[in-house]
Amino acid sequence: MSDPTDAGHDQSATSRPHTHGFGGSPECQLCPICVVLQAVGTSRPDVTAHLLAAARELALAVKVVAEGHVEASDRAQAVMNDRLTRVHID
């Protein structure tokens, strides 16, 4: 026979949000944020600085690519608007 307080404890453990304890709980082993925080926390400061610089450069590259796609889409829409003629039907 199981203890009713254990069942209540299990339910509250699964319903509470994950608080990113990076390594302190079983769900941290699967959480990408906790895995990264644990790796950064245990590495040398120069490695951390290098990873942060690389992440910044990657974010800037993604921004440039996204802006390029928006500009290309705007140009394509302008070309289509120039080629199309609106016909009014009475």
HELIX and SHEET records of a PDB file:
HELIX    1   1 PRO A    4  SER A   15  1                                  12    
HELIX    2   2 PRO A   26  GLN A   29  5                                   4    
HELIX    3   3 PRO A   32  THR A   42  1                                  11    
HELIX    4   4 PRO A   45  ARG A   83  1                                  39    
END                                                                             
